[in-house]
């Protein structure tokens, strides 16, 4: 999953086109990143 995290900020659309399941993973990862930023204030 590390390789996926590396590309999420730069190319989320490319992974969204690969598979619906991967799209869900990407959305979940982005959701977690947003929550982390919210916690940091």
C-alpha distance matrix in Angstrom:
0.0 3.8 5.5 5.2 6.5 8.9 10.5 10.8 14.0 15.5 14.9 14.0 16.8 15.7 12.6 15.1 17.3 15.2 15.1 16.2 13.4 10.7 13.3 13.2 9.6 10.3 13.5 12.2 10.0 13.1 15.3 13.9 14.3 17.8 18.7 17.9 20.2 22.8 22.9 23.5 26.3
3.8 0.0 3.8 5.3 5.2 6.4 9.1 10.2 12.7 14.1 14.4 14.2 17.4 16.3 13.9 16.7 19.0 17.3 17.8 19.0 16.7 13.6 15.6 15.9 12.3 12.0 15.1 14.1 11.0 13.6 16.2 14.4 13.9 17.6 18.7 17.2 19.1 22.2 22.2 22.2 25.1
5.5 3.8 0.0 3.8 5.5 5.2 6.8 9.0 11.7 12.1 11.9 12.4 15.2 13.5 11.6 14.9 16.7 14.9 16.1 18.0 16.2 12.7 14.7 15.9 12.6 11.7 15.3 15.2 12.2 14.3 17.4 16.3 15.5 18.9 20.6 19.4 20.9 24.0 24.5 24.4 27.0
5.2 5.3 3.8 0.0 3.8 5.4 5.5 6.3 9.7 10.5 9.8 9.3 12.2 11.1 8.7 11.5 13.8 12.4 13.3 14.7 13.1 9.5 11.1 12.3 9.2 7.9 11.6 11.8 9.1 11.0 14.2 13.7 13.1 16.3 18.1 17.6 19.0 21.8 22.7 23.0 25.3
6.5 5.2 5.5 3.8 0.0 3.8 5.5 5.3 7.8 9.7 10.3 9.8 13.4 13.1 11.1 13.4 16.3 15.5 16.2 17.0 15.4 12.0 12.8 13.4 10.1 8.4 11.3 11.0 7.5 9.1 12.2 11.2 10.0 13.4 15.2 14.2 15.5 18.6 19.3 19.3 21.7
8.9 6.4 5.2 5.4 3.8 0.0 3.8 5.9 7.2 8.1 9.3 10.3 13.7 13.0 11.9 14.8 17.1 16.5 18.0 19.3 18.1 14.4 15.2 16.4 13.4 11.2 14.2 14.5 11.0 11.7 15.2 14.3 12.4 15.6 17.8 16.4 17.1 20.5 21.3 20.7 23.0
10.5 9.1 6.8 5.5 5.5 3.8 0.0 3.8 5.7 5.3 5.6 7.0 10.1 9.4 8.8 11.7 13.8 13.7 15.6 17.0 16.5 12.7 13.0 14.9 12.6 9.8 12.7 14.0 11.1 11.2 14.9 15.0 13.2 15.7 18.5 17.7 18.0 21.2 22.7 22.2 24.1
10.8 10.2 9.0 6.3 5.3 5.9 3.8 0.0 3.8 5.5 5.6 5.0 8.7 9.3 8.3 10.1 13.0 13.4 14.7 15.3 14.9 11.4 10.8 12.3 10.3 6.9 9.3 10.8 8.0 7.5 11.3 11.8 10.1 12.4 15.2 15.0 15.3 18.2 19.9 19.9 21.5
14.0 12.7 11.7 9.7 7.8 7.2 5.7 3.8 0.0 3.8 6.2 6.6 10.0 11.3 11.3 12.7 15.5 16.5 18.0 18.5 18.3 15.0 13.8 15.3 13.5 10.0 11.4 13.0 10.2 8.4 12.0 12.6 9.9 11.5 14.8 14.3 13.7 16.8 18.8 18.2 19.5
15.5 14.1 12.1 10.5 9.7 8.1 5.3 5.5 3.8 0.0 3.8 6.4 8.8 9.4 10.5 12.3 14.4 15.5 17.8 18.8 19.2 15.6 14.6 16.8 15.4 11.9 13.7 15.8 13.2 11.6 15.3 16.2 13.7 15.2 18.6 18.1 17.4 20.4 22.5 21.8 22.9
14.9 14.4 11.9 9.8 10.3 9.3 5.6 5.6 6.2 3.8 0.0 3.8 5.5 5.6 7.1 9.0 10.6 11.9 14.4 15.7 16.4 13.0 11.9 14.7 13.7 10.3 12.4 15.0 13.1 11.9 15.5 16.9 15.1 16.5 19.9 19.9 19.6 22.3 24.5 24.3 25.4
14.0 14.2 12.4 9.3 9.8 10.3 7.0 5.0 6.6 6.4 3.8 0.0 3.8 5.6 5.5 6.2 8.9 10.4 12.1 12.6 13.4 10.2 8.5 11.1 10.6 7.0 8.8 11.7 10.4 9.2 12.5 14.4 13.2 14.4 17.6 18.2 18.2 20.5 22.8 23.1 24.1
16.8 17.4 15.2 12.2 13.4 13.7 10.1 8.7 10.0 8.8 5.5 3.8 0.0 3.8 5.4 4.9 6.4 9.0 11.1 11.8 13.6 10.9 8.8 12.1 12.5 9.4 10.7 14.1 13.6 12.2 15.2 17.5 16.6 17.4 20.5 21.6 21.4 23.4 26.0 26.4 27.1
15.7 16.3 13.5 11.1 13.1 13.0 9.4 9.3 11.3 9.4 5.6 5.6 3.8 0.0 3.8 5.4 5.4 6.9 10.0 11.9 13.4 10.4 9.6 13.2 13.1 10.5 12.8 15.7 14.9 14.4 17.6 19.4 18.6 19.9 22.9 23.6 23.7 26.0 28.3 28.6 29.7
12.6 13.9 11.6 8.7 11.1 11.9 8.8 8.3 11.3 10.5 7.1 5.5 5.4 3.8 0.0 3.8 5.3 5.2 7.3 9.2 10.0 6.7 6.5 10.0 9.5 7.5 10.3 12.9 12.2 12.5 15.5 17.1 16.8 18.5 21.1 21.9 22.5 24.7 26.7 27.3 28.7
15.1 16.7 14.9 11.5 13.4 14.8 11.7 10.1 12.7 12.3 9.0 6.2 4.9 5.4 3.8 0.0 3.8 5.6 6.5 7.0 8.9 6.7 4.6 8.3 9.3 7.4 8.9 12.1 12.4 12.2 14.6 16.9 17.1 18.1 20.6 22.0 22.6 24.3 26.5 27.5 28.5
17.3 19.0 16.7 13.8 16.3 17.1 13.8 13.0 15.5 14.4 10.6 8.9 6.4 5.4 5.3 3.8 0.0 3.8 6.0 7.7 10.4 8.7 7.6 11.3 12.5 11.1 12.7 15.7 16.1 16.0 18.4 20.7 20.8 21.8 24.4 25.8 26.2 28.0 30.3 31.2 32.2
15.2 17.3 14.9 12.4 15.5 16.5 13.7 13.4 16.5 15.5 11.9 10.4 9.0 6.9 5.2 5.6 3.8 0.0 3.8 7.1 8.7 7.0 7.7 11.1 11.6 11.0 13.4 15.8 16.0 16.8 19.2 20.9 21.3 22.9 25.2 26.2 27.2 29.1 31.0 32.0 33.3
15.1 17.8 16.1 13.3 16.2 18.0 15.6 14.7 18.0 17.8 14.4 12.1 11.1 10.0 7.3 6.5 6.0 3.8 0.0 3.8 5.4 5.2 6.2 8.8 9.9 10.5 12.4 14.3 15.3 16.5 18.2 20.0 21.0 22.5 24.4 25.8 27.1 28.6 30.4 31.8 33.2
16.2 19.0 18.0 14.7 17.0 19.3 17.0 15.3 18.5 18.8 15.7 12.6 11.8 11.9 9.2 7.0 7.7 7.1 3.8 0.0 3.8 5.4 4.9 6.4 8.8 9.8 10.5 12.4 14.3 15.3 16.3 18.4 20.0 21.0 22.5 24.4 25.8 26.9 28.7 30.5 31.6
13.4 16.7 16.2 13.1 15.4 18.1 16.5 14.9 18.3 19.2 16.4 13.4 13.6 13.4 10.0 8.9 10.4 8.7 5.4 3.8 0.0 3.8 5.3 5.2 6.5 8.8 10.0 10.7 12.5 14.4 15.3 16.7 18.6 20.1 21.2 22.8 24.7 25.9 27.2 29.1 30.6
10.7 13.6 12.7 9.5 12.0 14.4 12.7 11.4 15.0 15.6 13.0 10.2 10.9 10.4 6.7 6.7 8.7 7.0 5.2 5.4 3.8 0.0 3.8 5.3 4.9 6.1 8.6 9.7 10.4 12.3 14.0 15.2 16.5 18.3 19.8 21.0 22.7 24.3 25.7 27.2 28.8
13.3 15.6 14.7 11.1 12.8 15.2 13.0 10.8 13.8 14.6 11.9 8.5 8.8 9.6 6.5 4.6 7.6 7.7 6.2 4.9 5.3 3.8 0.0 3.8 5.4 5.1 6.2 8.6 9.9 10.6 12.1 14.2 15.3 16.5 18.3 20.0 21.2 22.5 24.4 25.9 27.1
13.2 15.9 15.9 12.3 13.4 16.4 14.9 12.3 15.3 16.8 14.7 11.1 12.1 13.2 10.0 8.3 11.3 11.1 8.8 6.4 5.2 5.3 3.8 0.0 3.8 5.4 5.1 6.1 8.6 9.9 10.3 12.2 14.2 15.2 16.4 18.3 20.0 20.9 22.5 24.5 25.8
9.6 12.3 12.6 9.2 10.1 13.4 12.6 10.3 13.5 15.4 13.7 10.6 12.5 13.1 9.5 9.3 12.5 11.6 9.9 8.8 6.5 4.9 5.4 3.8 0.0 3.8 5.5 5.0 6.1 8.6 9.7 10.5 12.3 14.2 15.3 16.5 18.5 19.9 21.1 22.8 24.5
10.3 12.0 11.7 7.9 8.4 11.2 9.8 6.9 10.0 11.9 10.3 7.0 9.4 10.5 7.5 7.4 11.1 11.0 10.5 9.8 8.8 6.1 5.1 5.4 3.8 0.0 3.8 5.4 5.1 6.2 8.5 9.9 10.6 12.3 14.2 15.3 16.7 18.4 20.1 21.3 22.8
13.5 15.1 15.3 11.6 11.3 14.2 12.7 9.3 11.4 13.7 12.4 8.8 10.7 12.8 10.3 8.9 12.7 13.4 12.4 10.5 10.0 8.6 6.2 5.1 5.5 3.8 0.0 3.8 5.5 5.1 6.0 8.6 9.8 10.5 12.2 14.2 15.4 16.4 18.4 20.1 21.1
12.2 14.1 15.2 11.8 11.0 14.5 14.0 10.8 13.0 15.8 15.0 11.7 14.1 15.7 12.9 12.1 15.7 15.8 14.3 12.4 10.7 9.7 8.6 6.1 5.0 5.4 3.8 0.0 3.8 5.5 4.9 6.2 8.6 9.9 10.5 12.4 14.4 15.3 16.5 18.6 20.1
10.0 11.0 12.2 9.1 7.5 11.0 11.1 8.0 10.2 13.2 13.1 10.4 13.6 14.9 12.2 12.4 16.1 16.0 15.3 14.3 12.5 10.4 9.9 8.6 6.1 5.1 5.5 3.8 0.0 3.8 5.4 5.1 6.3 8.7 9.9 10.6 12.6 14.4 15.4 16.8 18.7
13.1 13.6 14.3 11.0 9.1 11.7 11.2 7.5 8.4 11.6 11.9 9.2 12.2 14.4 12.5 12.2 16.0 16.8 16.5 15.3 14.4 12.3 10.6 9.9 8.6 6.2 5.1 5.5 3.8 0.0 3.8 5.4 5.0 6.2 8.6 9.8 10.6 12.4 14.3 15.4 16.7
15.3 16.2 17.4 14.2 12.2 15.2 14.9 11.3 12.0 15.3 15.5 12.5 15.2 17.6 15.5 14.6 18.4 19.2 18.2 16.3 15.3 14.0 12.1 10.3 9.7 8.5 6.0 4.9 5.4 3.8 0.0 3.8 5.5 5.2 6.3 8.7 10.0 10.6 12.5 14.5 15.5
13.9 14.4 16.3 13.7 11.2 14.3 15.0 11.8 12.6 16.2 16.9 14.4 17.5 19.4 17.1 16.9 20.7 20.9 20.0 18.4 16.7 15.2 14.2 12.2 10.5 9.9 8.6 6.2 5.1 5.4 3.8 0.0 3.8 5.4 5.1 6.2 8.7 9.8 10.6 12.5 14.4
14.3 13.9 15.5 13.1 10.0 12.4 13.2 10.1 9.9 13.7 15.1 13.2 16.6 18.6 16.8 17.1 20.8 21.3 21.0 20.0 18.6 16.5 15.3 14.2 12.3 10.6 9.8 8.6 6.3 5.0 5.5 3.8 0.0 3.8 5.4 5.1 6.4 8.7 10.0 10.8 12.6
17.8 17.6 18.9 16.3 13.4 15.6 15.7 12.4 11.5 15.2 16.5 14.4 17.4 19.9 18.5 18.1 21.8 22.9 22.5 21.0 20.1 18.3 16.5 15.2 14.2 12.3 10.5 9.9 8.7 6.2 5.2 5.4 3.8 0.0 3.8 5.4 5.1 6.2 8.7 9.9 10.7
18.7 18.7 20.6 18.1 15.2 17.8 18.5 15.2 14.8 18.6 19.9 17.6 20.5 22.9 21.1 20.6 24.4 25.2 24.4 22.5 21.2 19.8 18.3 16.4 15.3 14.2 12.2 10.5 9.9 8.6 6.3 5.1 5.4 3.8 0.0 3.8 5.4 5.0 6.2 8.7 9.8
17.9 17.2 19.4 17.6 14.2 16.4 17.7 15.0 14.3 18.1 19.9 18.2 21.6 23.6 21.9 22.0 25.8 26.2 25.8 24.4 22.8 21.0 20.0 18.3 16.5 15.3 14.2 12.4 10.6 9.8 8.7 6.2 5.1 5.4 3.8 0.0 3.8 5.4 5.2 6.4 8.8
20.2 19.1 20.9 19.0 15.5 17.1 18.0 15.3 13.7 17.4 19.6 18.2 21.4 23.7 22.5 22.6 26.2 27.2 27.1 25.8 24.7 22.7 21.2 20.0 18.5 16.7 15.4 14.4 12.6 10.6 10.0 8.7 6.4 5.1 5.4 3.8 0.0 3.8 5.4 5.1 6.3
22.8 22.2 24.0 21.8 18.6 20.5 21.2 18.2 16.8 20.4 22.3 20.5 23.4 26.0 24.7 24.3 28.0 29.1 28.6 26.9 25.9 24.3 22.5 20.9 19.9 18.4 16.4 15.3 14.4 12.4 10.6 9.8 8.7 6.2 5.0 5.4 3.8 0.0 3.8 5.4 5.0
22.9 22.2 24.5 22.7 19.3 21.3 22.7 19.9 18.8 22.5 24.5 22.8 26.0 28.3 26.7 26.5 30.3 31.0 30.4 28.7 27.2 25.7 24.4 22.5 21.1 20.1 18.4 16.5 15.4 14.3 12.5 10.6 10.0 8.7 6.2 5.2 5.4 3.8 0.0 3.8 5.3
23.5 22.2 24.4 23.0 19.3 20.7 22.2 19.9 18.2 21.8 24.3 23.1 26.4 28.6 27.3 27.5 31.2 32.0 31.8 30.5 29.1 27.2 25.9 24.5 22.8 21.3 20.1 18.6 16.8 15.4 14.5 12.5 10.8 9.9 8.7 6.4 5.1 5.4 3.8 0.0 3.8
26.3 25.1 27.0 25.3 21.7 23.0 24.1 21.5 19.5 22.9 25.4 24.1 27.1 29.7 28.7 28.5 32.2 33.3 33.2 31.6 30.6 28.8 27.1 25.8 24.5 22.8 21.1 20.1 18.7 16.7 15.5 14.4 12.6 10.7 9.8 8.8 6.3 5.0 5.3 3.8 0.0
